[in-house]
Amino acid sequence: MALFPGPAGPIALAAGMAFAAVHANAACPTELAVYGDAQSGSEINFTPTGTSATVTNTFRLILDNNVVLNGIVQWNEGVSRPNGALMYKCPGGDVTGTKLAACTLWNGVIYTSDEKGSIGLLPAEGVEAPKTL
């Protein structure tokens, strides 16, 4: 578990925390998937991204204390991976540079696993949602 200081005090994010799909809908697309962590009560809710040229997924991490972190996924160049970022209370508009760094609490690759334990990468929208993150 990693601790990130934020404006609301320490915000705990779990690196490697397993989030399992909350709904057992076999044909649920990634952009509508909801994942929960039974231990902490936290949830990850994916939402449709819209028409962004660079963002492949949009989600919210709702912590057990009702703090909401906004997340996006962009596939990086070179070794192609879904690079996720979680932000807290970023200013509106096109935020870049120092302002974006100040409100970004986490970034890293988002991995998935199936019922056999095979590890994969988070798919873009329009694909069946993985069982766990």
N, C-alpha and C positions, 0 to 999 in steps of 0.2 A: 504494500500500500504506500502510495506516495502522497505527501502532503504539500499543498500549494497554498501559500498565503494569499489571501484576496481581500477585497474591501470589506467583506462580511466576516472576516476572521479566517481561520484555516479551513480550506475546502479539501476534503479527502477524496481522492480518485484512486480506484484500484487498478493497477496495472496487472493484467492477466486475470482479472475477475471474469468468470464465465457467466454470460448472459444467455439464458435460454429463451426460445420463442414462447410468448405467453399464449398466443392463439394457435390451435392445432389445425388451422386451415392449410391443407396441403398445397394449394395453388396461390398462396399469398405472395404478391410481388414484393421485392425489396423495399420499394418506396412506401409501402403500407405496413411494414412489419413492426411489431412491438415486442421488445425483449425485456425480461425482468430477471433480477437477481434475488433468489429466495432468501438468502442470508441478510442482505442489507435492505431489501425492499425498493431498491433503485430500479429505474426503468430507462430504456432507450427506445424512443419513438421515432421512426423514420417518416418523413413526409415527402411528397413530390417536390422535386427541385425546380421545375419550370424550364426555362429556356437558357440557362447558363451555358456558356461555351466551355467553361473550365471545371465547374462543380458537378460531380457525378452523383452525389448523394447529399441529402440534408437530413439532420436528425437533432433531437434534443435529449440530453441526459438529465433525468429528474432524480435528484438525490433523495435519500430518505428524510431529509429535513426540508423538503420542498424547494430547495435551491434548484434553479433551472439553468443548465449550461447549453448554449447553442453550438451545434456541430456541423461541419461540412467535410466532404471528402473530395479530394482532387487526386487524380492519378499523376504521379510524377514521371518525368522523362528519364531516359536511360534505362535503369532496371525498373520496369513498370510495376508500381505498387500503389494500392489505395492509401494515400496519406491523409489521415484524419486530423482534425483540429477541433478542440473544444475551447469555446470562448465564454467569458462572463462579463456582462454589462459593457460590451463594446459600444462606442458611439455609432450613431446611424450614418448611412451613406457609404461611400467607397473608402473604407479605412485601410491604410497601408502603413508600412514602416514601423516607426516607434510606437504609434498609437495602437496598431494591431498587436505588436509584441507585448504591450502592457496589459492587454485584456485576454491574451491567449494563455490558457492554463496548461494545456497539453497538446502535443501533436505526435503522431507516430502511425505506423502501419496498422490497419485493422484486419485481423485474421478471423477466419471462420472455422468451424469443424462440423462434421456430420455425425450421424449416429454410430459410425464405425471408428470415429476418432481421427479421420483423415483431415489434415489441415489444408485450408485454402485461403483465398483472398476475397475480400468483400466484393461482390459483383455490383455493377452499375444498376440503375433502375431498369425495370422491364423484365428482370430475371427472377425466378422463384427464390424467395428469401432462404438463406441458410438456416439451419436448425439452431446453431449457437454462434455467438461472437466471442 
